[in-house]
Amino acid sequence: MPRIETWGNLPTGVRQHLIDRMRDRAIGMADLNRLRIWIDSNPEVPEGDWYKDFGSFKICGSGSLPKTFLRRGQAARGKAV
């Protein structure tokens, strides 16, 4: 199984999309810190679509790349990690 990519290894377009969604979804610093800790743990993620629910937001991805953020209550597709 792949491992989630670190921020510095993300393609520029993906990184900018995530920044835009963080702002749109009003994800706070405490939530971003929880996300950072999870990413720093070098988690394995499925080959296909996946999501991680942090309660106040979800991060969704495909394979090693995170793709977007969702608000609490928005439906995610793929395998929960």
Helices and strands as residue ranges (DSSP letters): G 7-9, H 12-24, H 29-40, E 49-53, E 57-62, E 65-71, E 79-80
